[in-house]
Amino acid sequence: MDIKYRLGEDMFKMKQLLAILFTGILSFSLGAHAEIKLIKTTDGSEFKITDPKAFGDTKKKDNVKTKAEIEFLKTGKNIYVGDAKAEKRGKKRFGYWSCTQCHGPTAKGQVGPGLVGPTFKYPKDITNQGMLETIWFGTNGGMGGKGYGVMAADDGMTVDELLKTIAWVRTQGSQGISGNEDENMKKFLKN
């Protein structure tokens, strides 16, 4: 009887330990995959970027999420801001996608609004997340969406190339605004 009791007690302890371990693993994995909430500028609805072709370095054409995309989707922060190589690539993408036609060659506005601040047509654009949301699905003011699959079924900017473009825009006179400031993210975003 004493042996059966001890075995039962050991089994109970093992089950408790496994339950604690499982709960810890589950909590960690859910927390590790938390993502920001992306909101369309056009109608305020939430959207997700799920097409694998919307990710990856366009030079590599591998559709593997870059470090910058992973960080952005987790925190809304653009790690390309301050990276001269990425900003140079962003400038090229700004010209390639004809952004210059409306926003001018330095993103300060032409037919369309300036993108550098200190005031923005869409106040959330003071953040990199807000600017990506605006560019990805477009606006009600005439700009069509530039995000992959939005512009055309098999065309558009990847998240990575858009982050590089936004990083370049921030170099054009944003008066010290990096788009990664926590206080602006708390004020203008719904994360």
C-alpha positions as CSV (number, residue, x, y, z in Angstrom):
1,M,0.0,0.0,0.0
2,D,2.8,2.4,0.9
3,I,4.5,1.8,-2.5
4,K,1.3,2.4,-4.4
5,Y,0.8,5.7,-2.5
6,R,4.3,6.9,-3.2
7,L,4.0,6.0,-6.9
8,G,0.7,7.9,-7.1
9,E,2.3,10.9,-5.3
10,D,5.3,10.8,-7.8
11,M,2.9,10.7,-10.8
12,F,0.9,13.6,-9.4
13,K,4.1,15.7,-9.0
14,M,5.2,14.7,-12.5
15,K,1.8,15.9,-13.9
16,Q,2.1,19.2,-12.1
17,L,5.6,19.7,-13.4
18,L,4.5,18.9,-17.0
19,A,1.6,21.3,-16.7
20,I,3.8,24.1,-15.5
21,L,6.3,23.4,-18.2
22,F,3.6,23.3,-20.9
23,T,2.0,26.6,-19.7
24,G,5.4,28.3,-19.7
25,I,6.2,27.1,-23.2
26,L,2.8,28.2,-24.5
27,S,3.0,31.6,-22.9
28,F,6.5,32.2,-24.3
29,S,5.5,31.1,-27.8
30,L,2.4,33.3,-27.8
31,G,4.4,36.3,-26.5
32,A,7.2,35.8,-29.0
33,H,4.8,35.9,-31.9
34,A,2.8,38.9,-30.9
35,E,2.4,41.3,-33.8
36,I,1.4,44.9,-34.2
37,K,-2.1,45.8,-35.4
38,L,-2.1,47.3,-38.9
39,I,-4.9,49.7,-39.7
40,K,-6.0,50.9,-43.2
41,T,-5.9,54.7,-43.6
42,T,-8.8,54.5,-46.0
43,D,-11.5,53.1,-43.6
44,G,-9.9,52.3,-40.2
45,S,-10.2,48.5,-40.6
46,E,-7.5,46.1,-39.6
47,F,-5.4,44.3,-42.2
48,K,-2.8,41.6,-42.2
49,I,0.0,41.1,-44.6
50,T,0.0,37.3,-45.3
51,D,1.1,36.8,-48.9
52,P,4.6,35.3,-48.8
53,K,5.6,37.3,-51.8
54,A,5.0,40.5,-49.8
55,F,8.2,39.7,-47.8
56,G,11.9,39.4,-48.5
57,D,14.7,41.3,-50.1
58,T,13.7,42.1,-53.7
59,K,17.3,41.7,-54.8
60,K,17.4,38.2,-53.5
61,K,13.8,37.4,-54.6
62,D,13.7,34.7,-51.9
63,N,10.5,35.8,-50.1
64,V,12.1,35.1,-46.8
65,K,11.3,37.7,-44.1
66,T,14.2,40.0,-43.4
67,K,15.4,40.9,-39.9
68,A,13.8,44.4,-40.5
69,E,10.4,42.9,-41.5
70,I,10.4,40.6,-38.5
71,E,11.3,43.5,-36.1
72,F,8.7,45.8,-37.7
73,L,5.9,43.3,-37.5
74,K,6.7,42.8,-33.9
75,T,7.2,46.4,-32.7
76,G,6.3,48.8,-35.5
77,K,9.9,50.1,-35.5
78,N,12.0,50.5,-38.7
79,I,15.5,49.4,-38.1
80,Y,16.6,50.8,-41.5
81,V,16.3,54.4,-40.2
82,G,19.9,55.5,-39.9
83,D,21.3,52.7,-42.1
84,A,22.9,54.6,-45.1
85,K,22.9,51.5,-47.4
86,A,19.2,50.9,-46.8
87,E,18.3,54.6,-47.2
88,K,20.1,54.7,-50.5
89,R,18.1,51.7,-51.7
90,G,15.0,53.4,-50.4
91,K,15.7,56.5,-52.5
92,K,15.9,54.3,-55.6
93,R,12.6,52.6,-54.7
94,F,11.0,56.1,-54.2
95,G,11.9,56.9,-57.8
96,Y,11.1,53.4,-59.2
97,W,7.6,53.4,-57.8
98,S,6.9,56.9,-59.2
99,C,6.5,58.4,-55.7
100,T,8.3,61.5,-57.1
101,Q,5.5,62.3,-59.5
102,C,3.2,63.4,-56.6
103,H,5.4,63.9,-53.6
104,G,8.4,65.5,-55.4
105,P,12.0,64.3,-55.7
106,T,12.7,65.0,-52.0
107,A,9.3,63.8,-50.6
108,K,8.4,67.4,-49.5
109,G,5.3,67.5,-51.7
110,Q,4.3,68.5,-55.2
111,V,0.9,67.5,-56.4
112,G,0.5,65.2,-53.4
113,P,1.4,66.1,-49.7
114,G,4.8,66.3,-48.3
115,L,5.9,63.2,-46.4
116,V,8.6,64.6,-44.1
117,G,6.6,66.6,-41.5
118,P,6.6,68.3,-39.1
119,T,2.9,68.1,-40.0
120,F,1.4,65.2,-41.9
121,K,-1.8,64.9,-43.8
122,Y,-2.4,61.7,-41.9
123,P,-1.1,62.3,-38.3
124,K,-0.2,58.7,-37.8
125,D,2.4,59.0,-40.6
126,I,4.7,60.6,-38.0
127,T,5.4,56.9,-37.1
128,N,6.9,54.4,-39.5
129,Q,4.0,52.0,-38.8
130,G,1.5,54.7,-39.7
131,M,3.3,55.6,-42.9
132,L,3.5,52.0,-43.9
133,E,-0.2,51.6,-43.3
134,T,-1.0,54.6,-45.4
135,I,1.3,53.6,-48.3
136,W,0.3,49.9,-48.2
137,F,-3.4,50.4,-48.8
138,G,-3.5,54.0,-50.1
139,T,-5.7,56.8,-49.1
140,N,-9.1,58.3,-49.9
141,G,-7.3,61.3,-51.2
142,G,-6.2,59.8,-54.5
143,M,-3.2,57.7,-53.7
144,G,-3.7,54.0,-54.6
145,G,-2.2,51.3,-52.4
146,K,1.4,50.3,-53.2
147,G,1.6,47.2,-51.1
148,Y,2.2,43.8,-52.7
149,G,-1.0,42.3,-54.0
150,V,-2.9,45.6,-53.4
151,M,-1.6,47.5,-56.4
152,A,-2.1,44.5,-58.7
153,A,-2.6,40.8,-58.0
154,D,1.1,40.0,-58.5
155,D,2.8,43.4,-58.1
156,G,3.7,46.0,-55.5
157,M,6.2,46.9,-52.9
158,T,7.4,44.3,-50.3
159,V,7.4,45.2,-46.7
160,D,11.2,45.3,-46.8
161,E,11.4,47.7,-49.7
162,L,8.7,49.9,-48.2
163,L,10.7,50.1,-44.9
164,K,13.8,51.2,-46.9
165,T,11.8,53.8,-48.7
166,I,10.4,55.1,-45.5
167,A,13.9,55.2,-44.0
168,W,15.0,57.4,-46.9
169,V,12.0,59.7,-46.5
170,R,13.0,60.2,-42.9
171,T,16.4,61.6,-44.1
172,Q,14.7,64.4,-46.1
173,G,14.2,66.9,-43.4
174,S,11.9,65.2,-40.8
175,Q,13.4,67.5,-38.1
176,G,14.7,64.7,-36.0
177,I,11.7,62.5,-36.4
178,S,12.8,58.9,-36.9
179,G,9.3,57.5,-36.9
180,N,10.3,55.1,-34.1
181,E,9.5,57.4,-31.2
182,D,7.6,55.6,-28.5
183,E,5.5,58.6,-27.5
184,N,4.2,59.1,-31.1
185,M,3.6,55.4,-31.4
186,K,1.4,55.4,-28.3
187,K,-0.4,58.6,-29.3
188,F,-1.2,57.7,-32.9
189,L,-1.4,53.9,-33.2
190,K,-3.8,51.2,-32.0
191,N,-1.3,48.6,-30.9
